[in-house]
Amino acid sequence: MARTRWQLVTFCGVLGGESVGVVDLLAVRKDHRQPRLGLKRGDALQLILVQVKGGKAAMPTADDVRRLREVAKRHRVQEVLLGSWKRGTQVQFFRLRSKSIGGLRDWQEVTDIEKVFR
């Protein structure tokens, strides 16, 4: 079975650094599943939002989480991910839970990132 590849969109600021806004990366691909009424196969898109925190950056605030949920709802994304890295270690990924639990419990660690991007 042929799989449609995910494309990554980055949002850089004027000088090439971090841009404003709660979304750092967007993963997007064409949706080849059975389409909704009025669309054809491949017309719709699948979206995954990614926020990246590196080095000594704090985890997303409660306001960041609220905003991420609003953006996800507005664009009907299938996942919201947090990529967290520290120098010399592997990147850890977390999935934003659909319902708010509060604080760090809103994020569930992803043990197999390949399953998210299948």
C-alpha positions in Angstrom: 0.0 0.0 0.0 1.5 3.4 -1.0 1.6 5.9 1.8 1.3 9.6 1.3 4.4 11.3 2.8 4.1 13.9 5.6 5.5 17.3 4.7 6.9 19.6 7.5 6.3 23.3 7.5 8.4 25.5 9.8 7.5 29.0 10.9 10.7 31.1 11.2 10.8 34.7 12.3 12.2 37.6 10.3 15.8 36.9 11.2 15.4 33.1 10.8 14.8 32.5 14.5 11.7 31.5 16.3 8.4 33.1 15.1 5.6 34.3 17.3 2.6 32.0 18.0 2.0 28.8 19.7 2.6 26.4 16.7 6.3 25.9 15.8 5.8 23.2 13.1 3.0 21.9 11.0 3.0 18.3 9.6 0.7 18.0 6.7 -0.3 15.4 4.1 -3.1 14.8 1.6 -5.9 12.6 3.0 -6.6 9.7 0.7 -9.2 8.1 2.8 -12.9 8.0 1.7 -13.8 11.7 1.4 -16.7 13.6 2.9 -19.7 14.5 0.6 -18.7 17.0 -2.0 -15.0 16.2 -2.0 -12.8 13.8 -3.9 -10.1 11.5 -2.7 -7.0 13.7 -2.0 -8.8 16.9 -1.6 -8.7 17.1 2.2 -5.6 17.4 4.3 -4.4 15.7 7.5 -2.7 18.1 10.0 -0.6 17.6 13.1 0.5 20.7 15.1 3.9 20.6 16.8 5.3 22.8 19.6 9.0 22.5 20.3 10.7 23.2 23.6 14.4 22.9 23.8 17.3 23.3 26.3 16.0 24.8 29.5 12.7 26.1 28.1 9.8 25.5 30.4 6.9 23.2 29.5 3.9 24.9 27.8 1.9 27.0 30.2 -1.8 26.5 30.8 -2.5 29.4 28.4 -0.3 27.7 25.7 -2.3 24.5 26.1 -5.6 26.4 25.9 -4.4 28.2 22.7 -3.1 24.9 21.2 -6.5 23.3 21.7 -8.2 26.3 20.1 -6.0 26.2 17.0 -6.5 22.4 16.8 -10.2 22.8 17.0 -10.3 25.6 14.4 -8.3 23.6 11.9 -9.6 20.2 12.7 -6.1 18.7 13.4 -5.7 15.0 14.2 -2.9 15.5 16.8 -1.1 18.1 18.8 2.4 17.2 19.7 5.1 18.6 21.9 8.7 17.9 21.0 11.1 18.3 24.0 14.8 18.1 23.8 17.9 18.8 25.9 21.4 18.9 24.5 23.0 15.5 24.4 19.7 13.6 24.8 17.1 12.2 22.5 14.0 14.2 21.6 10.9 13.2 23.6 7.4 13.5 22.1 4.2 14.1 24.0 0.6 14.1 22.7 -1.9 16.6 24.0 -4.8 14.8 25.5 -8.2 15.7 24.1 -9.6 16.6 27.6 -7.9 18.9 30.0 -6.6 17.2 33.2 -4.4 20.0 34.3 -0.7 20.9 34.1 1.8 18.3 32.9 -0.9 15.6 33.0 -2.4 17.2 29.8 0.5 15.7 28.0 0.9 11.9 27.4 4.4 10.6 26.4 4.5 9.1 22.9 6.6 6.0 23.0 6.4 5.2 19.3 6.3 8.3 17.1 5.9 6.2 14.0 2.4 5.3 15.1 1.5 9.0 15.1 2.7 9.5 11.6 1.3 6.3 10.0 
